[in-house]
Amino acid sequence: MNLADTLNLGCACQTLSMPHLREQLETGPALDGLAARLTLSHPHLFSATAVFLDSAMAQRIGQAVAAIERVIALPAWQDQALARAPAIAALNHGPVGVFMGYDFHLTSTGPRLIEINSNAGGGVLNAALARAHSACCNAMGEVVDPRGTLESIDTVFVDMFRSEWALQRGDAPLRTVLIVDDAPDQQYLAPEFELVRELFAAHGLTALVADAADLQWRDGALHHPALPPGTPVDLVYNRLTDFYLQDEAHQALRLAHEAGAVVLTPHPRTHALYADKRNLIALSDTDLLARWGVSEADRALLQAVVPATQRVGTHNADELWAGRRGLFFKPAAGFGARAAYRGDKLTRRVWGEILAGDYVAQALVPPSERLVRVQDGTQLLKLDLRAYTYRGDVQLLAARTWTGQTTNFRTEGGGFSPVVVVPTMPAALSQNGHEVAQQFNTR
């Protein structure tokens, strides 16, 4: 094992400072009491334990993201992805999509891409969490944020939205931003909406959290009743899971997007190009990528990183059922691990539902583990890692720890965790990793 693995499996140290977390969350008067409310409503949102990541693994993740972005930029990729999506996905007003999320499982031979999300939640929450961990003591500050990037990450996030605006509107001033979802106050990550609103306001923007059903399309502009009369909505940060805006409640937003009257990010095109699970089939097809002109180096990288994925249908049903224990089944348009199943847990009834639906089967890559301290001692939890990206650049790494068949926020000791990148150690030094873990445990 490398040093990161040794620490993950042998160090149950807790480095979260709750007073510092409160400082990071309650950044304005409107957020007073948020930390206390989260303790009651979201008791397993934040883990007190950081996740360690080998520097070579972190570098590999960055390389994989860059390679995938190069593939997605190819005309052949875009043609095949858009051909199976609704017509609205063909619209290209310029923006590319904020908060892309690349989710990985970590193995002994490198990271494995599990899925790509086009509206990955948790970025702002994870930035606050990482700062709270790093602030717990001088030692953690040096390892969690050695370059001081966490201090500027909020500005990086706001600049990302300004970049999306400029891609569609050029030098025009950005004034009003809405964070939009269905019944936003009832969403699990509703607290993050308030944090984002406060972040925008701190940078001089008029920002609101809004229900998509309250939007109004009139006189060639998108409006919201909480804005001053005659003030249109300039930009919408889209948290809807109706990725193609097909719900009748989203008609106003759909019409505004079709007319190019609002800057929408992420948008239907983003989902079609990146997050449709059927894209994983092409990303894992080396021969297809070669025909599209993908470089040999990128093909080799993607072959190592992207698990083999195939479409589920009657033509291969018997083969997939026989090999189900080595597969993970996901709905093509799914998100948040909903209706996703490990093959070894399948019943005949669920298998029938999968065959009747639109699913892909991905080679099973078991998640790695993290030792955490719980009330009755210690426990090994599963972990996955998310790279929050924009235009191919990794902005933030974060982890989730849990127990169960799929990721969740119901596990004692689990939840979002900051990622500490540690140096790759020579084999001889790695053998002393248990001593390092013991030193961390005494803190």
C-alpha positions as CSV (number, residue, x, y, z in Angstrom):
1,M,0.0,0.0,0.0
2,N,1.1,3.6,-0.5
3,L,1.0,6.2,2.3
4,A,-2.5,7.4,1.4
5,D,-3.9,3.9,1.6
6,T,-2.2,3.2,4.9
7,L,-3.6,6.4,6.4
8,N,-7.1,5.7,5.1
9,L,-7.1,2.2,6.5
10,G,-5.2,2.9,9.8
11,C,-5.9,6.5,10.8
12,A,-9.2,7.3,12.4
13,C,-8.2,10.8,13.3
14,Q,-11.0,13.4,13.4
15,T,-9.9,16.9,12.3
16,L,-13.2,18.8,11.9
17,S,-13.5,21.9,14.1
18,M,-17.2,22.6,14.6
19,P,-16.6,26.2,15.6
20,H,-14.6,26.7,12.5
21,L,-17.3,25.0,10.4
22,R,-19.9,27.4,11.8
23,E,-17.6,30.3,10.8
24,Q,-17.3,29.0,7.3
25,L,-21.1,28.3,6.9
26,E,-22.5,31.4,8.5
27,T,-20.8,34.0,6.3
28,G,-23.6,36.5,6.5
29,P,-26.6,37.5,8.8
30,A,-29.0,35.6,6.6
31,L,-27.1,32.4,7.4
32,D,-27.0,32.8,11.2
33,G,-27.8,29.5,12.9
34,L,-27.2,27.4,9.8
35,A,-24.7,25.1,11.4
36,A,-27.0,24.3,14.3
37,R,-29.9,23.6,11.9
38,L,-27.7,21.3,9.9
39,T,-26.7,19.3,12.9
40,L,-30.4,18.5,13.5
41,S,-31.6,18.2,9.9
42,H,-28.4,16.7,8.2
43,P,-26.6,14.9,11.0
44,H,-24.5,12.8,8.5
45,L,-23.8,15.5,5.8
46,F,-20.3,16.2,7.0
47,S,-17.7,13.7,8.1
48,A,-15.2,14.6,10.9
49,T,-12.6,12.5,9.1
50,A,-10.5,13.6,6.0
51,V,-9.7,11.2,3.1
52,F,-6.1,10.8,2.0
53,L,-5.2,10.7,-1.7
54,D,-1.9,9.7,-3.3
55,S,-0.5,12.5,-5.4
56,A,0.0,10.2,-8.4
57,M,-3.7,9.3,-8.1
58,A,-4.6,13.0,-8.0
59,Q,-2.5,13.6,-11.1
60,R,-4.1,10.7,-12.9
61,I,-7.6,12.1,-12.2
62,G,-6.6,15.5,-13.6
63,Q,-5.2,13.8,-16.7
64,A,-8.4,11.7,-17.2
65,V,-10.6,14.7,-16.9
66,A,-8.5,16.6,-19.5
67,A,-8.6,13.6,-21.9
68,I,-12.4,13.2,-21.6
69,E,-12.8,16.9,-22.3
70,R,-10.7,16.5,-25.5
71,V,-12.9,13.6,-26.6
72,I,-16.1,15.4,-25.9
73,A,-14.9,18.4,-28.0
74,L,-14.7,16.1,-31.1
75,P,-17.5,16.7,-33.7
76,A,-18.0,12.9,-33.9
77,W,-18.7,12.7,-30.2
78,Q,-21.1,15.6,-30.2
79,D,-23.0,14.2,-33.2
80,Q,-23.6,10.8,-31.6
81,A,-24.5,12.3,-28.2
82,L,-26.9,14.9,-29.5
83,A,-28.5,12.5,-32.0
84,R,-30.2,10.6,-29.1
85,A,-31.1,13.6,-27.1
86,P,-34.2,15.9,-27.4
87,A,-33.9,18.7,-29.9
88,I,-33.3,21.3,-27.1
89,A,-29.9,19.8,-26.5
90,A,-28.7,21.0,-29.9
91,L,-28.9,24.6,-28.8
92,N,-25.5,26.1,-28.2
93,H,-25.5,29.6,-26.8
94,G,-21.9,29.4,-25.6
95,P,-21.8,28.4,-21.9
96,V,-20.4,25.0,-21.2
97,G,-21.8,24.2,-17.7
98,V,-20.7,25.0,-14.2
99,F,-19.8,22.5,-11.5
100,M,-19.1,19.4,-13.6
101,G,-18.6,16.4,-11.3
102,Y,-16.4,13.5,-12.2
103,D,-16.9,10.6,-9.7
104,F,-14.2,8.0,-9.2
105,H,-13.6,4.9,-7.2
106,L,-9.9,4.4,-6.2
107,T,-8.2,1.1,-6.9
108,S,-4.7,-0.3,-6.4
109,T,-3.9,0.4,-10.0
110,G,-5.4,3.9,-10.3
111,P,-8.7,5.8,-10.4
112,R,-11.8,4.4,-12.2
113,L,-14.5,6.7,-13.5
114,I,-17.9,5.8,-12.2
115,E,-19.9,8.6,-13.8
116,I,-20.0,12.2,-14.9
117,N,-22.6,14.6,-13.4
118,S,-23.6,17.8,-15.2
119,N,-25.0,19.6,-12.1
120,A,-22.9,18.2,-9.3
121,G,-24.0,19.5,-5.9
122,G,-21.9,20.1,-2.9
123,G,-19.0,22.2,-4.3
124,V,-19.6,25.2,-2.0
125,L,-20.3,23.0,1.0
126,N,-17.2,21.0,0.4
127,A,-15.1,24.2,0.2
128,A,-16.4,25.3,3.5
129,L,-15.9,21.9,5.0
130,A,-12.2,21.7,3.8
131,R,-11.5,25.1,5.3
132,A,-13.0,24.0,8.6
133,H,-10.8,21.0,8.7
134,S,-7.6,22.9,7.7
135,A,-8.4,25.5,10.4
136,C,-8.5,23.0,13.2
137,C,-4.7,23.2,13.8
138,N,-1.6,24.4,12.0
139,A,-0.7,20.9,11.0
140,M,-4.0,20.3,9.1
141,G,-3.8,23.6,7.4
142,E,-0.4,22.6,6.0
143,V,-1.6,19.3,4.6
144,V,-5.2,20.1,3.5
145,D,-4.4,23.4,1.8
146,P,-0.6,23.6,1.3
147,R,-0.9,26.2,-1.5
148,G,-3.6,28.3,0.1
149,T,-6.1,27.6,-2.7
150,L,-9.0,27.2,-0.4
151,E,-8.8,30.9,0.6
152,S,-9.6,31.9,-3.0
153,I,-11.9,29.1,-4.1
154,D,-15.1,31.1,-3.6
155,T,-13.7,33.7,-6.0
156,V,-12.9,30.9,-8.4
157,F,-16.5,29.7,-8.2
158,V,-17.9,33.2,-8.9
159,D,-15.5,33.8,-11.8
160,M,-16.7,30.5,-13.3
161,F,-20.3,31.9,-13.4
162,R,-19.0,35.2,-14.8
163,S,-17.2,33.2,-17.5
164,E,-20.4,31.5,-18.4
165,W,-22.1,34.9,-18.7
166,A,-19.3,36.2,-20.9
167,L,-19.5,33.3,-23.2
168,Q,-23.0,34.2,-24.1
169,R,-23.2,38.0,-23.3
170,G,-19.7,39.2,-23.8
171,D,-19.0,42.4,-21.9
172,A,-22.6,43.1,-20.8
173,P,-22.9,43.6,-17.1
174,L,-24.2,40.6,-15.0
175,R,-26.7,41.8,-12.4
176,T,-29.2,39.2,-11.4
177,V,-28.7,35.5,-10.7
178,L,-31.3,32.9,-9.7
179,I,-30.5,29.5,-8.1
180,V,-33.3,27.4,-9.4
181,D,-34.8,24.0,-8.5
182,D,-38.2,22.5,-7.9
183,A,-39.4,23.4,-4.4
184,P,-35.8,24.4,-3.5
185,D,-36.5,24.7,0.2
186,Q,-37.4,21.0,0.3
187,Q,-34.2,19.7,-1.5
188,Y,-31.6,17.9,0.6
189,L,-28.9,20.3,-0.4
190,A,-31.1,23.4,0.1
191,P,-28.6,24.8,2.6
192,E,-26.1,25.0,-0.2
193,F,-28.5,27.1,-2.2
194,E,-28.4,29.7,0.6
195,L,-24.6,29.6,0.7
196,V,-24.4,30.2,-3.1
197,R,-26.9,33.0,-2.8
198,E,-24.8,34.7,-0.1
199,L,-21.7,34.1,-2.2
200,F,-23.2,35.9,-5.2
201,A,-24.4,38.7,-3.0
202,A,-21.0,39.2,-1.5
203,H,-19.7,39.7,-5.0
204,G,-22.2,42.5,-5.8
205,L,-24.9,40.5,-7.5
206,T,-28.6,40.4,-6.9
207,A,-29.2,36.7,-6.1
208,L,-32.3,34.7,-5.2
209,V,-33.2,31.1,-4.6
210,A,-36.2,30.4,-6.7
211,D,-38.7,27.7,-7.6
212,A,-38.8,27.0,-11.3
213,A,-42.5,27.1,-11.3
214,D,-42.5,30.7,-10.2
215,L,-40.5,31.9,-13.2
216,Q,-42.4,34.0,-15.8
217,W,-41.7,34.3,-19.5
218,R,-43.0,37.6,-21.0
219,D,-41.9,40.4,-23.3
220,G,-38.9,38.4,-24.4
221,A,-37.4,38.1,-21.0
222,L,-37.4,35.8,-18.0
223,H,-38.8,37.3,-14.8
224,H,-39.4,36.4,-11.2
225,P,-41.9,38.1,-8.9
226,A,-39.3,38.7,-6.1
227,L,-37.2,40.9,-8.4
228,P,-38.0,44.6,-8.8
229,P,-40.7,45.2,-11.6
230,G,-39.1,45.3,-15.0
231,T,-35.9,43.6,-13.8
232,P,-35.2,40.5,-15.9
233,V,-33.3,37.4,-14.8
234,D,-29.8,37.5,-16.3
235,L,-28.4,34.1,-15.3
236,V,-29.9,30.9,-13.9
237,Y,-27.8,28.5,-11.9
238,N,-29.8,25.3,-12.8
239,R,-30.2,22.7,-10.2
240,L,-33.1,20.9,-11.8
241,T,-33.0,17.2,-12.5
242,D,-35.4,17.7,-15.4
243,F,-32.3,17.8,-17.6
244,Y,-34.1,18.7,-20.9
245,L,-36.7,21.0,-19.4
246,Q,-39.6,18.8,-20.4
247,D,-41.8,19.3,-17.4
248,E,-44.7,21.8,-17.9
249,A,-43.6,23.6,-14.7
250,H,-40.4,24.5,-16.4
251,Q,-42.0,26.0,-19.5
252,A,-40.9,29.6,-18.8
253,L,-37.3,28.6,-18.3
254,R,-37.4,26.4,-21.4
255,L,-38.8,29.2,-23.6
256,A,-36.2,31.7,-22.2
257,H,-33.4,29.2,-22.9
258,E,-34.6,28.5,-26.4
259,A,-34.8,32.2,-27.2
260,G,-31.3,32.8,-25.7
261,A,-32.9,35.3,-23.4
262,V,-31.3,33.9,-20.2
263,V,-27.9,32.4,-19.5
264,L,-28.6,28.9,-18.3
265,T,-25.9,26.9,-16.7
266,P,-25.7,23.9,-16.7
267,H,-28.1,23.4,-19.6
268,P,-29.6,20.5,-21.7
269,R,-26.6,20.4,-24.0
270,T,-24.2,19.9,-21.1
271,H,-26.2,16.9,-19.9
272,A,-26.4,15.3,-23.3
273,L,-22.6,15.7,-24.0
274,Y,-21.4,14.7,-20.5
275,A,-23.8,13.1,-18.1
276,D,-26.0,10.7,-20.1
277,K,-24.8,7.3,-18.9
278,R,-24.7,6.0,-22.4
279,N,-21.7,8.2,-23.0
280,L,-19.7,5.8,-20.8
281,I,-20.2,3.1,-23.5
282,A,-18.3,5.2,-26.0
283,L,-15.7,6.3,-23.5
284,S,-14.8,2.7,-22.9
285,D,-14.8,1.6,-26.6
286,T,-11.2,1.9,-27.7
287,D,-11.9,1.0,-31.3
288,L,-14.6,3.6,-31.6
289,L,-12.4,6.3,-30.1
290,A,-9.7,5.3,-32.6
291,R,-12.0,5.8,-35.5
292,W,-12.9,9.2,-34.2
293,G,-9.3,10.2,-34.2
294,V,-8.6,10.1,-30.4
295,S,-4.9,10.0,-29.8
296,E,-3.2,6.7,-28.8
297,A,-2.2,8.2,-25.5
298,D,-5.7,9.3,-24.7
299,R,-7.1,6.0,-25.7
300,A,-4.7,4.2,-23.5
301,L,-5.5,6.5,-20.6
302,L,-9.3,6.1,-21.0
303,Q,-9.0,2.3,-21.3
304,A,-7.3,2.3,-17.9
305,V,-9.7,4.7,-16.3
306,V,-13.1,4.0,-17.7
307,P,-14.7,0.6,-16.8
308,A,-16.2,-1.3,-19.7
309,T,-19.8,-0.3,-20.2
310,Q,-22.5,-1.7,-22.4
311,R,-26.1,-1.1,-23.3
312,V,-28.7,-3.4,-21.6
313,G,-31.2,-5.0,-24.0
314,T,-32.9,-8.2,-25.0
315,H,-30.0,-9.0,-27.3
316,N,-27.6,-9.5,-24.4
317,A,-30.0,-10.1,-21.5
318,D,-29.0,-13.7,-20.9
319,E,-25.2,-12.9,-21.0
320,L,-25.6,-9.9,-18.6
321,W,-27.8,-11.9,-16.1
322,A,-25.2,-14.7,-16.1
323,G,-22.4,-12.2,-15.4
324,R,-24.4,-9.9,-13.2
325,R,-22.2,-10.3,-10.1
326,G,-19.4,-8.4,-11.9
327,L,-21.7,-5.6,-13.1
328,F,-23.4,-2.4,-11.9
329,F,-26.6,-1.4,-13.6
330,K,-27.6,2.3,-14.0
331,P,-30.4,4.1,-15.8
332,A,-29.1,6.1,-18.8
333,A,-30.8,9.3,-17.6
334,G,-30.4,8.6,-13.9
335,F,-28.7,10.7,-11.2
336,G,-27.8,10.4,-7.5
337,A,-27.6,6.6,-7.6
338,R,-31.4,6.4,-8.0
339,A,-32.6,3.1,-9.4
340,A,-29.0,1.9,-9.7
341,Y,-28.2,-1.7,-8.6
342,R,-25.3,-3.9,-7.9
343,G,-25.6,-7.0,-10.0
344,D,-25.1,-9.4,-7.1
345,K,-28.1,-7.8,-5.3
346,L,-30.5,-8.2,-8.2
347,T,-33.8,-10.0,-7.9
348,R,-35.7,-11.4,-10.9
349,R,-38.4,-8.7,-10.4
350,V,-35.8,-5.8,-10.5
351,W,-34.1,-7.5,-13.5
352,G,-37.4,-7.3,-15.4
353,E,-37.6,-3.6,-14.6
354,I,-34.1,-3.0,-15.9
355,L,-34.8,-4.8,-19.1
356,A,-38.0,-2.7,-19.6
357,G,-36.1,0.5,-18.9
358,D,-33.1,2.2,-20.5
359,Y,-30.0,0.9,-18.6
360,V,-26.3,0.5,-19.0
361,A,-24.2,-2.2,-17.4
362,Q,-20.8,-1.1,-16.1
363,A,-18.0,-3.4,-15.0
364,L,-18.2,-3.4,-11.2
365,V,-15.4,-1.4,-9.5
366,P,-15.7,-1.8,-5.7
367,P,-15.0,1.4,-3.8
368,S,-12.0,1.7,-1.5
369,E,-12.4,2.2,2.2
370,R,-11.8,4.7,4.9
371,L,-11.5,4.0,8.7
372,V,-13.6,6.4,10.7
373,R,-14.3,6.8,14.4
374,V,-17.9,6.1,15.5
375,Q,-19.7,6.0,18.8
376,D,-18.8,2.3,19.5
377,G,-15.3,2.4,18.2
378,T,-14.1,2.5,14.6
379,Q,-15.6,1.3,11.3
380,L,-14.5,1.0,7.7
381,L,-16.7,3.0,5.3
382,K,-16.8,2.9,1.5
383,L,-15.6,6.0,-0.2
384,D,-15.7,7.7,-3.6
385,L,-14.0,10.8,-4.8
386,R,-15.5,13.7,-6.8
387,A,-13.5,16.1,-8.9
388,Y,-15.4,19.4,-9.3
389,T,-14.3,20.8,-12.7
390,Y,-14.8,23.7,-15.1
391,R,-13.7,23.6,-18.7
392,G,-11.4,20.6,-18.0
393,D,-9.7,22.1,-14.9
394,V,-10.1,20.5,-11.5
395,Q,-11.2,23.2,-9.0
396,L,-11.7,21.0,-6.0
397,L,-11.5,17.4,-4.8
398,A,-13.9,16.0,-2.3
399,A,-14.9,12.6,-1.0
400,R,-18.0,10.9,0.3
401,T,-18.0,8.0,2.8
402,W,-20.9,5.7,3.5
403,T,-22.2,2.2,4.0
404,G,-24.8,0.4,1.8
405,Q,-25.2,-0.4,-1.9
406,T,-25.0,3.2,-3.1
407,T,-23.8,6.5,-1.8
408,N,-25.9,8.1,0.8
409,F,-25.8,10.6,3.7
410,R,-27.3,8.3,6.3
411,T,-24.1,6.7,7.7
412,E,-22.7,7.5,11.1
413,G,-19.2,8.9,10.7
414,G,-19.8,9.4,7.0
415,G,-20.7,12.2,4.6
416,F,-18.7,14.7,2.7
417,S,-15.0,14.6,3.5
418,P,-12.1,16.9,2.5
419,V,-9.3,15.3,0.5
420,V,-5.7,15.5,1.6
421,V,-3.2,14.8,-1.2
422,V,-0.1,13.2,0.2
423,P,3.2,12.5,-1.7
424,T,3.9,9.3,-3.4
425,M,6.4,7.5,-1.1
426,P,9.1,5.0,-2.1
427,A,8.1,1.4,-1.3
428,A,10.6,1.2,1.6
429,L,9.2,4.3,3.2
430,S,5.6,3.2,2.7
431,Q,6.2,0.2,4.9
432,N,6.6,2.6,7.8
433,G,3.2,4.1,7.0
434,H,1.6,2.5,10.1
435,E,3.9,4.6,12.2
436,V,2.7,7.7,10.4
437,A,-0.9,6.7,10.9
438,Q,-0.3,6.3,14.6
439,Q,1.2,9.8,14.8
440,F,-1.9,11.2,13.1
441,N,-4.2,9.3,15.5
442,T,-2.6,10.9,18.5
443,R,-3.6,14.4,17.3
